[in-house]
Amino acid sequence: MEILATPTEARAWRHAVRGDVGFVPTMGYLHQGHLALVRRALSENAATAVSIFVNPAQFGPGEDFERYPRDEERDLRLLRECGVDAVYLPTPAVIYPPGYQTYVTVEQVTRMLEGAARPGHFRGVATVVLKLLNTIEPQRAYFGRKDAQQLRVIRRMARDLDLACEIVPCDIVREPDGLAMSSRNVYLTPPEREAAPVIHRALRAAMDQFSAGERDASTLKRAVETIIAGQHLGETEYISLADDDTLEELDGLVQREAVLSIVVRFGATRLLDNIELTPEPARFGQVAD
């Protein structure tokens, strides 16, 4: 497994590869959700690269950039065991050298939800993802469905900028009790961790209603809200039922593909989750071993 530190090294590796390249961008502190993306990439491409970069541009003032969990040695061991071909490990000074001043803004789809809660967040996400894609030049890049808005922002950016790379969405991977895997789960206290699966139960309740024929957006959101309100540790920041592509909020009946997303705060930790509502049963993700 090659370790690449600069764009020059990464491009040299890429140009030496014969066949398709799959790419998984991460911020490290890998869990089974990340590794599911890696395994998918390995199965569909001649070579697979993973990046590990905690991107300062997507953290706002007072957020957890400094304390974001990091364990590079463990991450590299896990990726080596998976059979990854290369890992791109740039530093902030490599990605944003002195004098850096160019950023990517995806407009409409970033204005709501996480974009409203974290101003500038998606500007940082879109910028670093585009830089990584330009450096690695993969045929396919793999992103989890858990970060629903991020996936749609990146998909829109790729579409609008005519990127040759295919953006591949991958199912949410969950703990046995249903909690969506996230690097930030490590922040939860034991009582908070015990309470956190309420998010999945609430989403499943709405999905059950949807599967039974309920289409009223307010009723579906109320099903989620009622279950979250039944516990005392988590505080709901928002519940959204939005168009699957534009993320514009839906009123009245849900008559097209939609995404039901939620953020619940446990102490200082914000947990995101979502389900996709379609005529077919939504994907809840596999349960990790």
C-alpha positions as CSV (number, residue, x, y, z in Angstrom):
1,M,0.0,0.0,0.0
2,E,1.5,3.3,-1.1
3,I,1.4,6.4,1.1
4,L,1.0,9.6,-0.9
5,A,1.7,13.0,0.6
6,T,1.4,15.5,-2.2
7,P,-0.6,16.0,-5.4
8,T,2.5,15.2,-7.4
9,E,2.9,11.9,-5.7
10,A,-0.8,11.1,-6.0
11,R,-0.9,11.9,-9.7
12,A,2.2,9.8,-10.4
13,W,0.5,6.9,-8.7
14,R,-2.7,7.4,-10.6
15,H,-1.0,7.6,-14.0
16,A,0.8,4.3,-13.3
17,V,-2.5,2.5,-12.7
18,R,-3.9,0.5,-15.5
19,G,-7.7,0.3,-15.3
20,D,-10.4,2.1,-13.3
21,V,-9.6,3.7,-10.0
22,G,-12.1,3.9,-7.2
23,F,-11.7,6.6,-4.5
24,V,-13.0,6.9,-1.0
25,P,-12.5,10.4,0.7
26,T,-12.5,10.3,4.5
27,M,-11.6,12.3,7.5
28,G,-10.1,9.3,9.1
29,Y,-10.9,7.6,12.5
30,L,-12.3,4.8,10.3
31,H,-15.3,2.6,11.3
32,Q,-17.2,-0.1,9.5
33,G,-19.2,2.4,7.5
34,H,-16.0,3.7,5.9
35,L,-14.7,0.2,5.3
36,A,-18.0,-0.7,3.6
37,L,-17.3,2.1,1.1
38,V,-13.7,0.8,0.7
39,R,-14.8,-2.8,0.1
40,R,-17.4,-1.6,-2.5
41,A,-14.6,0.4,-4.3
42,L,-12.3,-2.6,-4.2
43,S,-14.9,-4.8,-5.7
44,E,-15.7,-2.5,-8.6
45,N,-12.3,-1.1,-9.7
46,A,-8.8,-2.2,-10.7
47,A,-7.3,-0.1,-7.9
48,T,-8.6,1.8,-4.9
49,A,-7.3,4.9,-3.2
50,V,-8.5,6.4,0.1
51,S,-7.8,9.9,1.4
52,I,-7.5,10.8,5.1
53,F,-7.8,14.5,5.7
54,V,-9.5,16.4,8.5
55,N,-10.6,19.4,6.4
56,P,-10.4,22.6,8.4
57,A,-12.4,24.5,5.8
58,Q,-15.6,22.6,6.7
59,F,-15.5,23.4,10.4
60,G,-16.9,26.6,11.7
61,P,-15.8,28.7,14.7
62,G,-16.4,26.8,17.9
63,E,-16.8,23.4,16.2
64,D,-14.7,20.3,16.9
65,F,-11.8,20.6,14.4
66,E,-9.1,20.4,17.1
67,R,-10.7,17.5,19.0
68,Y,-12.0,15.6,16.0
69,P,-10.9,12.0,16.6
70,R,-7.8,10.9,14.9
71,D,-5.9,7.6,14.8
72,E,-3.7,7.5,11.7
73,E,-1.8,4.4,12.7
74,R,-5.0,2.4,13.2
75,D,-6.6,3.8,10.0
76,L,-3.6,2.7,7.9
77,R,-3.6,-0.8,9.4
78,L,-7.3,-1.2,8.6
79,L,-6.8,0.0,5.1
80,R,-3.8,-2.3,4.6
81,E,-5.8,-5.2,5.8
82,C,-8.6,-4.4,3.3
83,G,-6.1,-4.4,0.4
84,V,-6.3,-0.7,-0.4
85,D,-3.7,0.2,-3.1
86,A,-2.9,3.8,-2.0
87,V,-3.7,6.3,0.8
88,Y,-3.5,10.0,0.2
89,L,-2.4,11.8,3.4
90,P,-2.1,15.5,2.6
91,T,-1.6,18.1,5.3
92,P,-3.6,21.3,5.5
93,A,-0.6,23.2,4.1
94,V,-0.7,21.0,1.0
95,I,-4.4,21.4,0.4
96,Y,-4.5,25.1,1.3
97,P,-1.0,26.5,0.7
98,P,-0.1,30.1,1.6
99,G,-2.1,32.5,-0.5
100,Y,-4.9,30.0,-1.2
101,Q,-8.1,31.8,-2.2
102,T,-10.3,29.7,-4.4
103,Y,-13.4,28.0,-3.1
104,V,-16.4,26.1,-4.6
105,T,-19.9,27.2,-3.8
106,V,-22.9,25.0,-4.6
107,E,-25.9,27.3,-4.2
108,Q,-29.5,26.2,-3.8
109,V,-29.0,22.8,-2.3
110,T,-26.8,24.1,0.5
111,R,-29.1,26.8,1.8
112,M,-31.1,24.7,4.1
113,L,-30.6,22.0,6.8
114,E,-26.9,21.6,7.6
115,G,-26.1,24.6,5.3
116,A,-28.3,26.8,7.5
117,A,-27.0,25.3,10.7
118,R,-23.4,25.4,9.7
119,P,-22.7,28.4,7.5
120,G,-19.7,27.8,5.2
121,H,-19.6,24.1,5.9
122,F,-20.5,22.9,2.4
123,R,-18.2,25.5,0.8
124,G,-15.4,23.7,2.6
125,V,-16.8,20.2,1.7
126,A,-17.2,21.0,-2.0
127,T,-13.8,22.6,-2.3
128,V,-11.9,19.8,-0.7
129,V,-13.8,17.1,-2.6
130,L,-13.2,18.8,-5.9
131,K,-9.5,19.2,-5.2
132,L,-9.2,15.5,-4.2
133,L,-11.1,14.4,-7.3
134,N,-8.9,16.5,-9.5
135,T,-5.8,15.0,-7.9
136,I,-6.8,11.3,-7.8
137,E,-8.8,11.4,-11.1
138,P,-10.9,8.3,-10.2
139,Q,-13.6,6.8,-12.4
140,R,-15.8,6.4,-9.3
141,A,-15.9,8.1,-5.9
142,Y,-17.9,6.5,-3.0
143,F,-20.0,8.4,-0.4
144,G,-22.3,7.2,2.3
145,R,-26.0,8.0,2.4
146,K,-25.8,8.9,6.1
147,D,-24.8,12.5,5.2
148,A,-27.8,13.0,3.0
149,Q,-27.2,16.6,2.2
150,Q,-23.5,16.2,1.6
151,L,-24.2,13.4,-0.9
152,R,-26.6,15.7,-2.8
153,V,-24.2,18.6,-2.7
154,I,-21.4,16.6,-4.2
155,R,-23.7,15.0,-6.7
156,R,-24.9,18.4,-7.8
157,M,-21.3,19.8,-8.0
158,A,-20.2,16.8,-10.2
159,R,-23.2,17.3,-12.5
160,D,-22.9,21.1,-12.8
161,L,-19.1,21.0,-13.3
162,D,-19.2,18.1,-15.8
163,L,-16.9,16.0,-13.7
164,A,-16.0,12.7,-15.4
165,C,-16.1,10.9,-12.0
166,E,-19.2,8.9,-11.1
167,I,-20.5,9.6,-7.6
168,V,-21.6,6.3,-6.1
169,P,-23.9,6.4,-3.1
170,C,-23.6,3.6,-0.5
171,D,-26.0,2.3,2.1
172,I,-25.8,3.5,5.7
173,V,-24.0,1.0,8.0
174,R,-25.5,0.7,11.5
175,E,-24.7,-0.7,14.8
176,P,-26.7,-3.7,15.9
177,D,-29.1,-1.4,17.8
178,G,-29.7,0.7,14.7
179,L,-27.4,3.8,15.5
180,A,-25.8,5.0,12.2
181,M,-22.1,4.6,12.4
182,S,-20.2,7.9,12.8
183,S,-16.8,8.9,13.9
184,R,-18.5,11.4,16.3
185,N,-20.3,8.6,18.2
186,V,-17.1,8.3,20.3
187,Y,-18.1,11.6,21.9
188,L,-21.3,10.1,23.4
189,T,-21.4,9.4,27.1
190,P,-22.6,5.9,28.1
191,P,-26.2,7.2,28.9
192,E,-26.2,9.2,25.6
193,R,-25.0,6.2,23.6
194,E,-27.8,4.1,25.2
195,A,-30.4,6.7,24.2
196,A,-29.1,7.5,20.7
197,P,-30.8,4.6,18.9
198,V,-34.1,6.4,19.4
199,I,-33.2,8.3,16.2
200,H,-33.4,5.1,14.2
201,R,-36.6,4.0,15.9
202,A,-38.2,7.3,15.1
203,L,-37.3,7.1,11.4
204,R,-38.5,3.5,11.3
205,A,-41.8,4.6,12.7
206,A,-42.2,7.1,9.9
207,M,-41.1,4.5,7.4
208,D,-43.7,2.0,8.7
209,Q,-46.4,4.7,8.3
210,F,-45.2,5.5,4.8
211,S,-45.1,1.8,3.8
212,A,-48.7,1.5,5.1
213,G,-49.8,4.2,2.7
214,E,-49.4,7.5,4.7
215,R,-48.3,10.3,2.5
216,D,-49.0,13.4,4.5
217,A,-45.6,15.2,5.2
218,S,-46.7,16.7,8.5
219,T,-48.0,13.3,9.8
220,L,-44.7,11.6,8.9
221,K,-42.6,14.2,10.5
222,R,-44.9,14.2,13.6
223,A,-44.3,10.4,13.9
224,V,-40.5,11.1,14.2
225,E,-41.0,14.0,16.6
226,T,-43.2,12.1,18.9
227,I,-40.7,9.3,19.4
228,I,-37.7,11.6,19.9
229,A,-39.7,13.6,22.5
230,G,-40.3,10.4,24.5
231,Q,-36.7,10.4,25.7
232,H,-35.0,13.2,27.7
233,L,-31.3,13.2,26.6
234,G,-31.6,14.1,23.0
235,E,-32.8,17.4,21.7
236,T,-34.1,17.7,18.1
237,E,-32.5,20.4,16.0
238,Y,-34.6,19.8,12.9
239,I,-36.7,17.2,11.2
240,S,-37.0,17.7,7.4
241,L,-39.0,15.9,4.7
242,A,-37.6,17.2,1.5
243,D,-37.4,16.6,-2.3
244,D,-34.8,13.9,-2.8
245,D,-32.9,16.0,-5.4
246,T,-33.3,19.6,-4.5
247,L,-33.9,19.2,-0.7
248,E,-36.7,21.8,-0.9
249,E,-39.1,21.1,1.9
250,L,-42.3,19.2,1.0
251,D,-45.8,20.3,2.1
252,G,-48.9,18.3,1.8
253,L,-48.7,14.9,0.2
254,V,-45.4,13.2,-0.6
255,Q,-45.8,12.3,-4.2
256,R,-42.2,11.9,-5.4
257,E,-38.9,10.6,-4.0
258,A,-38.1,12.3,-0.8
259,V,-35.6,12.2,2.0
260,L,-36.6,12.3,5.7
261,S,-33.7,13.6,7.7
262,I,-33.1,14.5,11.3
263,V,-30.4,16.0,13.5
264,V,-30.5,15.3,17.3
265,R,-28.1,16.8,19.7
266,F,-26.9,14.7,22.7
267,G,-24.9,17.1,24.8
268,A,-22.4,18.7,22.5
269,T,-22.7,15.9,19.9
270,R,-24.9,16.4,16.8
271,L,-26.0,13.1,15.3
272,L,-27.4,13.0,11.7
273,D,-29.6,10.3,10.2
274,N,-32.1,9.9,7.4
275,I,-34.2,7.5,5.3
276,E,-35.2,7.8,1.7
277,L,-38.9,7.5,0.9
278,T,-39.7,6.0,-2.4
279,P,-42.4,3.6,-3.7
280,E,-39.9,0.8,-2.8
281,P,-38.9,0.1,0.8
282,A,-36.2,2.6,1.9
283,R,-32.7,1.4,2.5
284,F,-31.9,1.3,6.2
285,G,-28.4,0.0,5.8
286,Q,-26.8,-3.2,6.8
287,V,-26.0,-4.1,10.4
288,A,-22.3,-4.3,11.0
289,D,-20.8,-7.4,12.4
